[in-house]
Amino acid sequence: MRVLFVGNSQMAVYDLPRMVEVMSEFAPGDHPRIEIGRRVVGGIGLKGHWLAGEKKGTPRDMIATGKWDYVVIQEIFNA
């Protein structure tokens, strides 16, 4: 299973993508393993990721070319 994480420092603080990957590594053998992709940039919300365009390495490029099973998108929370 392939999962792409798109977010900012709020996602990076606890390294959520790696945490999910490790949990999949320790799951019983009959459960799928998870291959992680990530685009995590501090201080950028969903709009910033979108406005980065479609050049190589941007979330839009990664989604279009990565053949992901799931994409997890995290937005900035401003209280």
C-alpha positions in Angstrom: 0.0 0.0 0.0 1.3 3.4 -0.9 0.4 6.5 1.2 1.5 10.1 0.5 1.5 12.6 3.4 1.2 16.3 2.5 1.5 18.8 5.3 3.7 21.1 7.3 5.7 21.2 10.6 2.6 20.2 12.6 2.9 16.8 10.8 6.7 16.8 11.0 7.0 17.4 14.8 6.1 13.8 15.6 7.1 12.5 12.2 3.6 11.1 11.5 4.6 9.5 8.2 7.4 7.5 9.8 5.2 6.5 12.7 2.6 5.0 10.3 5.4 3.3 8.4 6.8 1.7 11.6 3.4 0.5 12.7 2.9 -1.2 9.4 6.3 -2.9 9.7 5.3 -4.4 13.0 1.8 -5.5 11.9 1.1 -9.2 11.5 2.5 -10.7 8.3 -0.9 -11.0 6.6 -1.4 -7.2 6.8 -0.2 -4.9 4.1 3.0 -3.0 4.5 2.8 0.8 3.9 5.3 2.6 1.6 5.4 6.2 2.6 5.9 9.3 0.5 6.0 12.8 2.0 5.9 16.4 1.1 6.2 18.3 4.4 7.1 22.0 4.4 7.0 24.1 7.6 4.5 27.0 7.6 2.6 26.0 4.4 -1.0 25.1 4.3 -3.0 23.3 1.7 -3.3 26.5 -0.4 0.5 27.0 -0.4 1.1 23.4 -1.5 -1.5 23.8 -4.3 0.0 27.1 -5.5 3.5 25.5 -5.7 2.2 24.3 -9.1 3.0 21.1 -10.9 6.8 21.1 -11.1 8.7 18.0 -10.1 8.5 17.3 -6.4 5.4 19.4 -5.6 2.4 17.7 -4.1 0.4 18.1 -7.3 3.2 16.3 -9.3 3.6 13.6 -6.6 -0.1 12.9 -6.6 -0.3 12.8 -10.4 2.7 10.6 -10.9 2.9 8.5 -7.7 0.2 5.9 -8.0 -0.8 6.4 -4.4 -3.5 4.4 -2.7 -4.2 7.2 -0.3 -3.2 10.8 0.2 -3.2 12.2 3.7 -3.5 16.0 3.7 -2.9 18.1 6.8 -3.9 21.8 7.0 -2.4 24.5 9.2 -4.5 25.2 12.2 -4.7 28.8 13.2 -6.6 29.5 16.4 
